[in-house]
Amino acid sequence: MPTQTKQSKPQREADDPLADGAVALDTGPRSLIRTLRILEQLAAAPQGATLAMLSVELQSPKSSLLGLLRPLCSYGYIVNSEGRYVLGPAAYRLGLSIMPTVSMSRVATPIMRELVDRCGETVLVAVLDREAGTAVYVEKIESTQSIRYTVALGTARPLYCSAAGRVLLAYSDEEYIERYLRRAPFAPLTEQTLTRAADLRRLLPQVREQGLSITIGQVSSDVAGFAAPIFDHQGRVIAALAMAAPVSRTRANPQHFAQQMREAADSISLGFGHAGAALTMAPGADGRAPDAAPPPATPERRRRLSAAAG
């Protein structure tokens, strides 16, 4: 009995989500994460991305991505325009409906708790009071250790000597920075307090470059501070995430605290829609214990970390 030869279908355009031909629909928890990552990737790419680009960035086969892109296109969450995917009207509508519910407490608190669990030290959020020239603490989660840093919400700290204050000042506009440097009192709070405007002016670019400020004994002689910027969806610094601890508990391994601070601030920034941020600290995601601290810093690494320290 003669066999009938099947003719192969012409190859379809891979980037066309509406092209004919069945693609297995990716289902389950992995597909949900992959779908969200598609939206995140497109949110960070105003010019859009091709299927090939998404496949590389998300490390996922094109066939699997197509199974997710089709329904997203159908419901208007993304649009295929000349072979490039961009966010669609449904995605923008969803974003606008979410933004009014975003608050510092709602976004930052889970990450702050995770940071306290990992580092064992008090964690705070500070915002800039431009008129007073101070950093004001608006959120905090205290360490559970018997010897710990504690401060009341609403407490203000000078910008020139606190870790959070230096971050908030470093990311301010140049006009404000110069005005502050001319008017700040630079009163010595300890023997280590930085008291010269010229020294602070040289320090601020290092804070911006490293995305981190470290202070040792600047506000209180026995307290070390670490701080990193929190960005919003427009790339503006809206707050500083800070951690304060006894100097003796941070001296041996400062790079561990620095890394944890950057990761936590980055994760909070993502919650505010910052396109350049990534979720590097997910509280309670898998129930695992925190990663062990890296080995102690080498002398060279300590020197680099201390470059932005007062």
N, C-alpha and C positions, 0 to 999 in steps of 0.2 A: 504494500500500500504506500503510495507516494506520500511523502511528508510535505506539508505546506510551509514554505519559507516565510518567516515573519520579517516584515520590513521594519527596520529601526526607525523610530521617530526622529525627526530633525532635532538637533540640539537646540534647546531653548535658551533664551537670554537669562543667565544665572541671577542677574540683579533685578529681574522683573518679578515682583511678588504675586502678580496676577496671572503669570504664565500658566498654561495648561500643564498637567502632569502632577502626579501625586508625590508629595513629600511627606514622609512619616512625621506626624506631629510629636514634638518633644513634650513629654508630660512628666509630672512628678515634681518633687522639690527642686531638683536641679534645673528644670525648665523655668521655674519661677525665678530663681536667682539669675539665670541667664537672661530672662526677659528684663529684669530690673537693670542688669548690667548694660544691656543694649540701650535702654533709655538714658542711663547715666553717661554712657559713651557719647551718645548723640547730643546730650545737653552740654557736654564739654567741647563739642565740635560744631560751631555755628555754621560752617560751610558744608556740614553733612559728611557722610562717610559711605563708601561703596561696600558691597558685600565682602569683597576681598579684604578691605581694610578692617571691617568688623571681625572677620574671621581671624586675622592676625592679632588684633588687639585683645580679643576675648579668648583666643586659643581654642576655638570651636570650629568644627567642620561647617562648610557652607550649607550642606544639606540640612543639618540640625538648625542652623540659624534661619533658614528659609521657612521652616516649620513654625517658627516663632514670629518672623517678620510679617507673614501673611495676615494673621489675625490682628496684629498691631496696626497694619495698614487698613484693614477692613473697618476697624473701630475708630480710626482717625488719630491714633496716638503717634503714628509716624506717617510720613508721606515719601513716596519714591519719586524723585524729580530728576529725570535724565540720568538714571543709574546711580544716584546718590540718595541716601536716606537722610531725612531731616525730621525733627520733631514736628508733629502735627497739631491741629487746633485742640484736640482732646487732651493732649499732654499739657498744653499751656493752661487750659481750663482747670485741670486738676491741680497744677502748681499754684494758680491764683486762689483756689479754694483752700489749700493747705496753709499758705503763708500767714493768714490772720491767726492761726492757732499756734504758730511758732513762738516760743518764749525761751529766754535764757534758761530758766529753771527746768522746763520740760526737756530741752535738748541736752543741756550740759550735765544735769544731775546723774543720769545713769553712767556717763563716762567718768565723771568725778568719783563716783563710788568705786568703779573699777580701778581707777588710778590709786585711790587710797588702799585698796586691797593689794595692789601690786607693789606699792612702795612703802606703805605703812605710815605715811606722813599726811599732815593736814593739807587739803587742797582748797583753793579759793578762786573766785572769779572777780576781777576788778574792772571797773569802767572809768573812763576819763572824765573828770570835772575840769573842763577847759578854763572856766573862770577862776577857780581856786588854784589851778595848777597841781592837782592831786589825783591819785588813783584811789577810788572808793570801792571797798569790798561789798559786793551785792549777793554773793552766793558763797557758801562754805560747807565742807564736810570735814570734820575733825578726825584726826588720828585717834585710834583707840588705845595707843600706848600711854602709859602712866606719865611719862615725860613727853610733852608734845607742845607744838605751837598752837596758841589759841588767841582769837581776836574777835571782837564783836562786829556783826554786820553793820555797815554804815561807817566803819572806821576809815579814815583817810590817811594815805601815806604820801610823802613827797615823791615827785616824779624823778628827781635827780639821784635818789639813793635806793629806792625800792626796785626789786626785779620787775614787778608788774608795771610800775611807773615808767621805767626805762623803755619797756616794750611799747607802751601807749604813746610815749613821747617820740620814740624812733619812727613810728609809722604815722605821725601827724604831718600836716603840711609844713613846708619850709618856713612860711611866714610865722606860724605859731611857734615852731621850734626856736627861731631866732628871738622872738619876743620873750619866750620863756627863759632862754639863756641870759637875756639882759636883766630880767626882773627877779629870777629865783633867788631866794636868800642864801642857799647853800650852807645852811647851818650844820655844824658837825654834831651828829647824833651819837657817834662813837669815835674812837680813835681812828677807825678805818674809813669813815665816811668820806666820800669824794666831795670836795668843796670848791673845785675850780671849774668854771664854765668851759674853758678850753679843753679840759680833760673829758668832760661829758660830750662835747661836740665831736671829739675824735672817737668816742665810744659808740655813738649812735649808729654809724654805718655798719659797724661790726655786728650790732644787734640785728639790724635788718638783713645782713648777709647770712647770718647763722639761724635766723628765726628763733632766737633764744637769748635770754638774759639771765646771768647768774650773779648773785651778790653774796658776799661772805662778810658777815659782821657789819654791814652798812647801816642798818636801822637799829639792830640790837646786836651786841658783840658776840652773842652765842648762837645766832640764827643765820642759817643759809637760805637763800631764796632762789627759786628757778621759775621762769615765766616764759610763755610763748604766746604769740598772737592768735586770736580767734577772728576769722574773716566771715563776711556775709556773702550773699549771692552776687554782689557787685564788686567783690574783691576789696572791700573796705574793712579795716580793723575795727571791730565794734567792742572788743573787750580783750582782756589778757587772762589766760589761765595761769595760776600761780601755785606753787607748792612751797611750804615753809617747814623747816626741820632744824633740829639741833645740828650745829656744825659737825659735831663729832660723828654723827651717823651718816653724813654725806661725803666726808673727806676721802674715804678709801675708794669709793666707786662713783665719782660724779657723772661719768658718761652714762651709767644706767639711768639715773634720774633725768638727765638731759634727753635721752632717747624716749623715755616714757612720756615726758612732757610734750615733746613734739608730736608723738603719735596721738596722744589724747586731744591736744589742741586741733590737730588735723581732723580727727573724727568729729569733734564738735563743729568745726567749720563746715564739714560736709552736711551736717544737720541743718545748717543755715543756707545751704545751696551753693557753697563755694565750689566753682567748677574745678579748681586745681587741687581740691582736697580728696582724700581717700579714707575709707573706713579701715583704719589700722588698729583700732581698739574697739572690739565688739563685746560689751558686757553681757555675760551669761549666754554667749552664743552656743557653746558646746559643753559647758559645765566643767571644763578642764581647769586644773590649777594654773595660776600664772606661770609664765616661762621663768626659768631661773635667771638670776641676774648674770650678765656677762662678766668675764674675768676683770680684775682691777685694771684701771687705766695705766698705760705706759706713761713715762715722764713726758714724752712728746705729745701724747694725746691730752694729758693734763694741761700742758701749756696752751694747746689750741682751745680747749674748753674755757680756760681762764682768760682768754683774750677779751671776751665780752663781760667779764666779771669786774666788779668794782674792788 
